[in-house]
Amino acid sequence: MKASHAIWKERFKGQLPEPLGSEVDQFETEIDLRKQGKIDEKVFAETRLRRGAYGQRYDNGHRYDGTESRNLPFADKPTKGPGTMWDAPGMLRIKIPFGGLNPAQLEVMAELAEEYSDGIAHVTTRQDFQLHFIHIENGPSIMRRLAAVGITTREACGNAVRNVTACPLAGVCSDEAFDVTPYSHVLAWFLMGHPDTMEFGRKLKPAFSGCAQHACGLTQMHDIGYTAVAREVDGKLQRGFKIVVGGGLGPVPRQARLLTEFAPVEEMLPLTQAVCRVFGKHGEKANRNAARIKFLVDKWGIEKFRTEVFAVRKELREDPRWLEMLKDVEKSVEGPLHPPGQLPAVNGNEKLREWIKSNVRDQRQDGYVTCAVTLPLGDITADQLRSLADIVAKYTRGTIRTTVEQNFLIRWVSKSDVALLYGDLAAVNLGQSGGSSIVDVTACPGTDTCKLGISSSRGLGGELRNRLLQKSAQLDEAVKGLHIKVSGCFNSCGVHHVADLGFYGVSRTVNGYKVPHFQLVVGGQWENNAGSYGLPIIAIPSKRAPDAVDRITDYFVKNRQKEEKFFAFVKRVGKGPIREILEPLNQNFPTHDAEPGFYSDWGDPRQYSIGDIGIGECAGEVVSRYQFEIVAAERLVFEAGLHLDRGAVQQAGETAFAAFLQAARGLVQMQYDDIGSAPDEIVAEFKERFFDTKMFFDPFVGPKFANYLFAAHAARGETFTADTAHHRIAEAQLFIEAVHNCYNKIRTTAPAAAK
């Protein structure tokens, strides 16, 4: 493990794009510090979560198909241990802003899945990738290989800005106002590691959509959503966004509310920064169950929230990146590899005909289509990823994206290439039809790997998919268009609230035994950017959930009015009649001896139990911005010592000075959250707020440790010797200890100031 780690570090030395390279180096140092007990576990847990490293449920190492996962380096450990990434493999979430990928990135993902995981990569409902059964000590090696192709895991988990999702059809959809792709890309990199995102009580999820009417962006269910709007001003077309805030699913979902009908694209970054600052400052910290931005909007009301955001926007220090990052945004366009064409004749190939019907969609550019690659339950093997990379390079300029339905979308395919493309996909078992249809069931990881899973969402999702595929030819066209989403618990990672038929896992007792159940949710609307949320109507035993789907779809076909959609049907007939046809499924339960399979979950022959449900790590504990700053300072002074050990005395002294500044900034930002990064400003603010007030003075040595900072600042740019670098490191360490003491003093005398 360590040999491989060293090899990858040396191979990419000086070659990784910034800031990805330094970010991985920092994480590697933090792992070493944690091993030495120099970072508190609570703080380290949040820092690793912010780098996508997530503890997972670790029981039988099985996936839904029943095959044992391979490459489990800690399989000899207790099978129901604590599940932290120190004790057993965990999960690594990999951010893919707007879902955009290229063949080189697919190749690397294949290598990582094969070498470090169980040979399978998983596409999530937020367009990310997840690799399971990853040991934390392999994290830096994996991250370096990802960074080499421009991918990061930074803030994929934790109390941070999560992956910025966007419609996978952006740029090729005929209904969009304009292409939101470059804007989602800019926002993702602007917010990553931004100081105003460091003190959230929970996560914040952004999303972009090019239009209001389709489901591709799902902006209405996000913490902050951007829908493209174009309007004419003084005879010129002006781009902007309708921005909504406070949406979210979870146990009690909220529809996002209007922040502004139109924000010019130039205001996208500063206005979002203002939202983040308001959320970080005023959002709940103590109770994580009420810490999402939707609860702050509920508490204040949208009018007060809007007023506060725009007031903060006026006060923000001008950031040149607001405009610099948008400078060439309209020049960012994709293009084709091959000339436009016409769809080929099917010539009796019914599988090709069905695939074209369900998985192929015209682009607004004549002669080109998008082609969906359907992934059952979001899983793809390493070999399939390699093949997919070759296929994408063969037919396009590498234009492929992940989707919120856990699939891939290949863009800019010439119509004349469709049959050949399908043949290549089918040859590697990636030619399944039914994309975005009822057979394309979405499911979260559930009890397979999630600590919060109650019932097997992947198990039920796989069973539903298999049964629906077997009778797909007999399905009514109205039924084929339905969406089924499955979550393992009420937290809605499978987005069950916005499905036509949503399921989430619960537990019930039958004949004295625990039995896996699913609550059935109806009334959700996938279209109109997740325009409406459904409600649960009945809990059904897991093994009878497929029968529930049959009963509902049959009832729908027999009683719908002409061309009536399922959402409108539910609204017209009401939930009562639907519940009535399902109630027999909760009667006449078999005894355990007569039918033991009824008392186990899908894909798991063991007696069902909820005893291994743990504490989820999705958000981590709330860690203040000060704690992040001081951990960074301690990491810097540690690195300074490493530089000195290898003889890099100048780098050692300069790094020690950086540690001074980082620690001082950590204190200052507790009172002044708009503090910049310039040394003169940090030192001046520190002097005014903590030295002149004598708040920083030590009871034994008075201002001595503060004077170390002032002396280091005055001497910046000096040439270090081994001795002076050593002195600077020692002084920096003493200053950091004094910062800790000052912070504790502040907390004791005025706890609110430290929150």
ZAMARGU-4260 file (C-alpha; in steps of 0.2 Angstrom, whole numbers, plus 5000, padded with zeros to 4 digits):
<rodrens>
0) 5000/5000/5000 | 5014/5013/5005 | 5025/5008/4991 | 5011/5011/4978 | 5007/5027/4987
5) 5025/5033/4986 | 5026/5028/4967 | 5010/5038/4963 | 5016/5053/4973 | 5033/5053/4964
10) 5025/5050/4947 | 5014/5066/4948 | 5026/5077/4957 | 5025/5094/4950 | 5013/5089/4937
15) 4996/5090/4945 | 4985/5105/4941 | 4983/5118/4955 | 4974/5118/4967 | 4971/5099/4965
20) 4990/5095/4968 | 4992/5105/4984 | 4975/5099/4990 | 4980/5081/4989 | 4997/5085/4998
25) 4987/5093/5012 | 4976/5078/5014 | 4991/5066/5015 | 4998/5077/5029 | 4982/5077/5038
30) 4981/5058/5038 | 4999/5057/5045 | 4994/5070/5058 | 4979/5060/5063 | 4989/5044/5065
35) 5000/5054/5077 | 4985/5060/5087 | 4989/5078/5082 | 4971/5081/5074 | 4956/5078/5084
40) 4945/5064/5076 | 4930/5075/5075 | 4939/5088/5065 | 4948/5075/5055 | 4931/5066/5051
45) 4925/5083/5043 | 4941/5086/5034 | 4940/5068/5026 | 4922/5070/5022 | 4926/5086/5013
50) 4937/5076/5002 | 4924/5063/4998 | 4931/5050/5010 | 4915/5042/5019 | 4913/5028/5031
55) 4901/5015/5024 | 4891/5000/5031 | 4902/4985/5031 | 4893/4969/5034 | 4893/4955/5021
60) 4902/4963/5006 | 4888/4958/4994 | 4880/4968/4980 | 4862/4964/4974 | 4867/4951/4962
65) 4873/4940/4976 | 4891/4939/4971 | 4904/4943/4984 | 4913/4959/4981 | 4931/4956/4978
70) 4947/4965/4983 | 4942/4968/5001 | 4958/4970/5010 | 4951/4970/5027 | 4939/4955/5025
75) 4946/4947/5040 | 4940/4961/5052 | 4924/4960/5061 | 4910/4961/5049 | 4899/4972/5059
80) 4912/4984/5066 | 4912/5002/5068 | 4913/5005/5049 | 4925/5020/5051 | 4938/5021/5037
85) 4952/5016/5049 | 4944/5000/5053 | 4937/4994/5037 | 4936/5000/5019 | 4924/5015/5016
90) 4918/5024/5001 | 4925/5038/4990 | 4914/5050/4982 | 4921/5059/4966 | 4914/5075/4960
95) 4909/5077/4942 | 4903/5095/4940 | 4888/5095/4928 | 4892/5077/4924 | 4905/5081/4911
100) 4918/5068/4907 | 4930/5063/4893 | 4937/5047/4888 | 4954/5049/4898 | 4944/5052/4914
105) 4933/5036/4910 | 4949/5026/4908 | 4956/5032/4925 | 4940/5028/4933 | 4941/5011/4926
110) 4958/5008/4933 | 4954/5015/4950 | 4938/5004/4951 | 4949/4989/4947 | 4964/4992/4957
115) 4956/4999/4973 | 4938/4995/4974 | 4928/4979/4969 | 4929/4982/4950 | 4913/4992/4950
120) 4910/5011/4948 | 4893/5018/4954 | 4885/5033/4946 | 4874/5043/4959 | 4859/5053/4958
125) 4869/5069/4959 | 4880/5065/4943 | 4895/5059/4954 | 4905/5043/4955 | 4907/5032/4970
130) 4919/5019/4973 | 4916/5007/4987 | 4927/4997/4998 | 4941/5010/4998 | 4954/5011/5012
135) 4958/5029/5017 | 4977/5026/5016 | 4974/5024/4997 | 4965/5040/4996 | 4980/5051/4991
140) 4985/5039/4978 | 4968/5039/4970 | 4966/5058/4972 | 4982/5061/4963 | 4977/5050/4948
145) 4961/5059/4947 | 4969/5076/4949 | 4980/5071/4934 | 4965/5071/4923 | 4956/5086/4931
150) 4945/5077/4943 | 4943/5081/4962 | 4935/5073/4977 | 4935/5090/4986 | 4919/5093/4996
155) 4910/5079/4988 | 4904/5075/5006 | 4903/5085/5022 | 4895/5102/5027 | 4900/5109/5011
160) 4894/5114/4993 | 4891/5098/4985 | 4893/5093/4967 | 4885/5107/4955 | 4873/5097/4944
165) 4866/5102/4928 | 4855/5096/4914 | 4865/5083/4904 | 4856/5090/4888 | 4863/5108/4891
170) 4869/5115/4875 | 4860/5103/4864 | 4842/5105/4870 | 4830/5114/4858 | 4820/5121/4873
175) 4834/5129/4883 | 4836/5148/4885 | 4855/5146/4883 | 4868/5133/4888 | 4871/5132/4906
180) 4886/5121/4905 | 4900/5134/4907 | 4891/5143/4921 | 4889/5127/4931 | 4907/5123/4929
185) 4912/5141/4934 | 4901/5140/4950 | 4908/5123/4955 | 4926/5129/4955 | 4922/5147/4962
190) 4914/5139/4977 | 4926/5125/4980 | 4935/5129/4996 | 4928/5147/4997 | 4929/5155/5014
195) 4911/5159/5014 | 4907/5140/5013 | 4917/5134/5028 | 4904/5136/5042 | 4889/5128/5035
200) 4879/5118/5048 | 4874/5106/5034 | 4877/5103/5015 | 4872/5115/5001 | 4867/5107/4984
205) 4866/5118/4968 | 4858/5114/4952 | 4856/5122/4934 | 4843/5120/4921 | 4842/5127/4904
210) 4823/5128/4904 | 4808/5128/4917 | 4797/5114/4910 | 4808/5098/4909 | 4815/5088/4923
215) 4833/5087/4918 | 4840/5100/4931 | 4827/5097/4945 | 4831/5115/4952 | 4815/5116/4962
220) 4821/5102/4974 | 4838/5110/4977 | 4846/5121/4991 | 4849/5134/4977 | 4843/5132/4959
225) 4847/5142/4943 | 4836/5141/4928 | 4842/5150/4912 | 4832/5165/4907 | 4835/5176/4892
230) 4827/5193/4890 | 4829/5208/4879 | 4836/5224/4886 | 4839/5240/4875 | 4837/5229/4859
235) 4851/5216/4865 | 4848/5199/4872 | 4854/5198/4890 | 4857/5181/4899 | 4853/5178/4917
240) 4845/5166/4929 | 4829/5164/4939 | 4836/5159/4956 | 4827/5149/4969 | 4833/5144/4987
245) 4828/5133/5001 | 4822/5117/4991 | 4827/5100/4997 | 4820/5082/5000 | 4825/5072/5015
250) 4811/5067/5028 | 4801/5082/5026 | 4804/5090/5008 | 4803/5108/5003 | 4800/5116/4987
255) 4812/5130/4983 | 4806/5148/4984 | 4810/5162/4973 | 4825/5173/4977 | 4825/5183/4961
260) 4816/5182/4944 | 4831/5188/4935 | 4849/5190/4940 | 4861/5194/4926 | 4875/5181/4923
265) 4887/5194/4930 | 4878/5193/4947 | 4878/5174/4948 | 4894/5172/4958 | 4893/5187/4970
270) 4874/5183/4973 | 4878/5165/4977 | 4892/5170/4988 | 4880/5181/4998 | 4868/5166/5000
275) 4882/5156/5006 | 4888/5169/5019 | 4870/5171/5025 | 4868/5152/5027 | 4885/5150/5035
280) 4882/5165/5048 | 4863/5162/5052 | 4860/5143/5048 | 4857/5131/5062 | 4873/5123/5069
285) 4868/5114/5085 | 4854/5103/5078 | 4859/5095/5062 | 4841/5089/5058 | 4836/5107/5056
290) 4852/5114/5048 | 4849/5114/5030 | 4846/5131/5021 | 4827/5126/5019 | 4825/5128/5038
295) 4832/5145/5038 | 4821/5150/5024 | 4806/5143/5034 | 4811/5152/5050 | 4814/5169/5042
300) 4802/5168/5028 | 4808/5171/5010 | 4806/5190/5011 | 4818/5192/5026 | 4830/5179/5018
305) 4830/5189/5002 | 4832/5206/5010 | 4847/5199/5020 | 4855/5191/5005 | 4854/5207/4994
310) 4860/5217/5009 | 4876/5206/5011 | 4878/5207/4992 | 4880/5226/4993 | 4893/5224/5007
315) 4904/5211/4999 | 4922/5215/4995 | 4924/5216/4976 | 4932/5200/4969 | 4940/5201/4952
320) 4936/5182/4949 | 4917/5187/4948 | 4920/5193/4930 | 4937/5185/4926 | 4929/5167/4928
325) 4915/5172/4916 | 4927/5181/4903 | 4926/5168/4889 | 4911/5158/4895 | 4901/5161/4879
330) 4915/5154/4869 | 4914/5137/4878 | 4905/5126/4865 | 4906/5108/4861 | 4906/5101/4843
335) 4905/5085/4833 | 4918/5073/4827 | 4908/5067/4812 | 4897/5076/4799 | 4878/5076/4802
340) 4868/5062/4795 | 4851/5053/4795 | 4845/5038/4805 | 4849/5022/4797 | 4835/5009/4792
345) 4832/4997/4806 | 4829/4982/4794 | 4820/4972/4806 | 4832/4974/4821 | 4819/4976/4834
350) 4832/4978/4848 | 4839/4993/4839 | 4822/5000/4835 | 4817/4999/4854 | 4834/5007/4859
355) 4832/5021/4847 | 4814/5024/4853 | 4819/5025/4871 | 4837/5030/4872 | 4840/5042/4857
360) 4834/5060/4857 | 4836/5073/4843 | 4848/5088/4847 | 4843/5105/4842 | 4858/5104/4830
365) 4852/5095/4814 | 4859/5078/4810 | 4864/5075/4828 | 4857/5065/4843 | 4861/5061/4861
370) 4861/5042/4865 | 4858/5037/4883 | 4868/5022/4890 | 4857/5014/4903 | 4866/5008/4919
375) 4856/4996/4929 | 4856/5003/4947 | 4870/5015/4941 | 4883/5002/4941 | 4896/5000/4928
380) 4911/4988/4928 | 4929/4993/4925 | 4930/4984/4908 | 4914/4992/4903 | 4921/5009/4907
385) 4936/5006/4896 | 4925/5000/4882 | 4914/5015/4884 | 4929/5027/4884 | 4934/5019/4867
390) 4917/5021/4860 | 4915/5039/4865 | 4932/5043/4857 | 4927/5034/4841 | 4911/5043/4838
395) 4912/5060/4847 | 4925/5072/4853 | 4923/5065/4870 | 4906/5072/4874 | 4898/5062/4887
400) 4890/5066/4904 | 4882/5057/4919 | 4864/5060/4923 | 4854/5061/4938 | 4845/5045/4933
405) 4862/5036/4936 | 4865/5034/4917 | 4877/5041/4904 | 4872/5052/4890 | 4883/5052/4874
410) 4881/5069/4865 | 4885/5075/4847 | 4882/5058/4839 | 4879/5059/4820 | 4863/5051/4816
415) 4872/5041/4803 | 4883/5033/4817 | 4868/5027/4828 | 4867/5009/4822 | 4886/5007/4823
420) 4886/5015/4840 | 4872/5004/4847 | 4881/4988/4840 | 4897/4993/4850 | 4888/4997/4866
425) 4878/4980/4865 | 4894/4970/4862 | 4899/4976/4880 | 4882/4974/4887 | 4879/4993/4888
430) 4865/4992/4875 | 4850/4991/4886 | 4835/5000/4880 | 4822/5009/4892 | 4832/5024/4896
435) 4821/5036/4907 | 4807/5024/4907 | 4798/5013/4920 | 4812/5000/4919 | 4825/5012/4922
440) 4823/5011/4941 | 4834/5023/4951 | 4840/5017/4968 | 4852/5024/4982 | 4865/5012/4989
445) 4853/5007/5004 | 4858/4993/5015 | 4872/4987/5003 | 4884/5000/5010 | 4874/5015/5018
450) 4874/5015/5037 | 4857/5023/5037 | 4849/5010/5026 | 4833/5001/5033 | 4828/4991/5018
455) 4837/4985/5002 | 4833/4999/4990 | 4845/4991/4977 | 4837/4974/4980 | 4820/4981/4977
460) 4826/4991/4962 | 4834/4977/4954 | 4819/4965/4956 | 4807/4979/4949 | 4818/4981/4934
465) 4820/4963/4930 | 4801/4960/4932 | 4797/4975/4921 | 4809/4970/4908 | 4802/4953/4907
470) 4785/4960/4902 | 4791/4976/4894 | 4783/4971/4877 | 4765/4970/4885 | 4767/4987/4895
475) 4755/5000/4890 | 4763/5016/4883 | 4757/5026/4897 | 4765/5015/4909 | 4782/5015/4900
480) 4783/5033/4904 | 4782/5032/4923 | 4797/5035/4934 | 4801/5023/4949 | 4813/5029/4962
485) 4819/5019/4978 | 4827/5025/4994 | 4833/5014/5008 | 4827/5026/5021 | 4817/5042/5022
490) 4831/5053/5018 | 4827/5052/4999 | 4844/5049/4992 | 4834/5039/4979 | 4823/5055/4976
495) 4807/5045/4979 | 4797/5061/4982 | 4798/5067/4964 | 4794/5050/4956 | 4778/5044/4949
500) 4780/5029/4961 | 4792/5032/4975 | 4797/5019/4988 | 4807/5022/5004 | 4813/5009/5017
505) 4805/5006/5034 | 4803/4992/5046 | 4788/4983/5053 | 4785/4969/5065 | 4775/4954/5058
510) 4771/4938/5069 | 4785/4944/5081 | 4798/4946/5067 | 4806/4962/5060 | 4801/4963/5041
515) 4808/4975/5028 | 4794/4986/5021 | 4793/5001/5009 | 4782/5016/5011 | 4774/5019/4994
520) 4774/5038/4989 | 4763/5044/4975 | 4759/5061/4968 | 4777/5067/4964 | 4781/5076/4948
525) 4797/5073/4939 | 4794/5086/4926 | 4794/5105/4928 | 4811/5103/4937 | 4803/5092/4951
530) 4787/5102/4951 | 4778/5093/4965 | 4782/5081/4979 | 4772/5065/4983 | 4766/5059/5000
535) 4767/5041/5007 | 4750/5032/5007 | 4754/5015/5013 | 4768/5004/5020 | 4770/4987/5010
540) 4781/4972/5014 | 4796/4973/5003 | 4793/4956/4995 | 4776/4962/4990 | 4781/4979/4983
545) 4782/4973/4965 | 4764/4967/4966 | 4760/4985/4972 | 4767/4991/4956 | 4757/4979/4946
550) 4741/4984/4955 | 4744/5003/4953 | 4749/5002/4934 | 4734/4991/4930 | 4722/5003/4939
555) 4730/5017/4930 | 4728/5010/4913 | 4710/5005/4916 | 4704/5021/4923 | 4714/5035/4915
560) 4706/5048/4904 | 4713/5050/4886 | 4731/5055/4886 | 4730/5058/4905 | 4747/5058/4914
565) 4750/5049/4930 | 4752/5064/4940 | 4736/5071/4934 | 4727/5055/4936 | 4733/5054/4955
570) 4727/5072/4957 | 4710/5068/4949 | 4706/5051/4957 | 4714/5054/4974 | 4725/5044/4985
575) 4711/5035/4994 | 4706/5023/4979 | 4725/5019/4976 | 4727/5014/4994 | 4712/5004/4994
580) 4718/4993/4980 | 4734/4990/4990 | 4727/4986/5007 | 4726/4967/5003 | 4745/4967/5002
585) 4745/4970/5021 | 4734/4955/5024 | 4736/4936/5026 | 4755/4936/5030 | 4763/4919/5030
590) 4771/4912/5045 | 4790/4912/5047 | 4791/4893/5046 | 4780/4892/5030 | 4788/4906/5020
595) 4805/4912/5028 | 4809/4921/5013 | 4796/4934/5017 | 4805/4939/5032 | 4822/4943/5023
600) 4826/4957/5011 | 4829/4956/4993 | 4846/4949/4988 | 4850/4944/5006 | 4845/4927/5012
605) 4849/4931/5031 | 4835/4935/5043 | 4831/4953/5042 | 4837/4964/5056 | 4840/4983/5059
610) 4853/4980/5072 | 4867/4985/5060 | 4860/5002/5056 | 4873/5015/5061 | 4876/5034/5062
615) 4877/5042/5045 | 4891/5052/5040 | 4883/5062/5026 | 4885/5079/5034 | 4898/5075/5048
620) 4898/5085/5064 | 4898/5104/5063 | 4916/5111/5063 | 4919/5129/5064 | 4928/5139/5051
625) 4941/5143/5065 | 4944/5124/5067 | 4948/5122/5049 | 4960/5137/5049 | 4969/5131/5064
630) 4971/5113/5057 | 4978/5121/5041 | 4990/5131/5052 | 4996/5115/5061 | 4998/5106/5045
635) 5008/5120/5038 | 5020/5121/5053 | 5022/5102/5052 | 5026/5103/5033 | 5039/5117/5037
640) 5048/5104/5048 | 5047/5091/5034 | 5055/5104/5022 | 5069/5108/5035 | 5072/5089/5037
645) 5076/5087/5019 | 5087/5103/5018 | 5074/5115/5009 | 5078/5128/5022 | 5070/5143/5012
650) 5054/5133/5009 | 5054/5128/5027 | 5055/5146/5034 | 5042/5153/5021 | 5030/5139/5026
655) 5032/5143/5044 | 5027/5161/5040 | 5012/5155/5031 | 5007/5145/5046 | 5008/5161/5057
660) 4996/5170/5045 | 4984/5155/5044 | 4983/5154/5063 | 4981/5173/5064 | 4968/5173/5051
665) 4958/5160/5060 | 4956/5171/5075 | 4952/5187/5065 | 4938/5179/5054 | 4929/5175/5070
670) 4925/5194/5072 | 4928/5199/5053 | 4922/5186/5041 | 4927/5196/5026 | 4946/5195/5030
675) 4956/5193/5015 | 4972/5183/5012 | 4985/5198/5010 | 4998/5197/5024 | 4997/5215/5028
680) 4979/5215/5030 | 4979/5199/5042 | 4993/5206/5053 | 4984/5223/5054 | 4967/5216/5058
685) 4975/5204/5071 | 4985/5219/5079 | 4969/5229/5081 | 4957/5216/5087 | 4968/5205/5098
690) 4985/5214/5102 | 4979/5231/5105 | 4965/5225/5116 | 4977/5213/5125 | 4965/5199/5122
695) 4979/5188/5115 | 4992/5192/5129 | 4998/5176/5138 | 4997/5177/5157 | 5015/5172/5159
700) 5024/5180/5144 | 5012/5194/5140 | 5014/5199/5121 | 5029/5189/5117 | 5020/5176/5106
705) 5011/5190/5096 | 5028/5199/5094 | 5034/5183/5085 | 5021/5186/5072 | 5025/5204/5070
710) 5044/5200/5068 | 5041/5187/5055 | 5030/5199/5046 | 5043/5212/5046 | 5056/5200/5040
715) 5046/5193/5026 | 5056/5190/5011 | 5072/5186/5021 | 5084/5173/5016 | 5084/5158/5029
720) 5098/5148/5035 | 5095/5131/5044 | 5095/5140/5061 | 5084/5154/5057 | 5071/5142/5048
725) 5072/5131/5064 | 5068/5146/5075 | 5054/5152/5064 | 5046/5135/5065 | 5047/5135/5083
730) 5040/5152/5085 | 5026/5148/5073 | 5022/5133/5084 | 5021/5143/5100 | 5011/5156/5091
735) 4998/5143/5086 | 4997/5137/5104 | 4994/5154/5110 | 4980/5155/5096 | 4972/5140/5104
740) 4973/5148/5121 | 4965/5164/5115 | 4951/5155/5106 | 4947/5145/5122 | 4947/5162/5132
745) 4935/5169/5119 | 4923/5154/5120 | 4924/5154/5139 | 4919/5173/5140 | 4908/5174/5125
750) 4903/5157/5118 | 4892/5165/5105 | 4907/5174/5097 | 4915/5157/5093 | 4901/5149/5085
</rodrens>
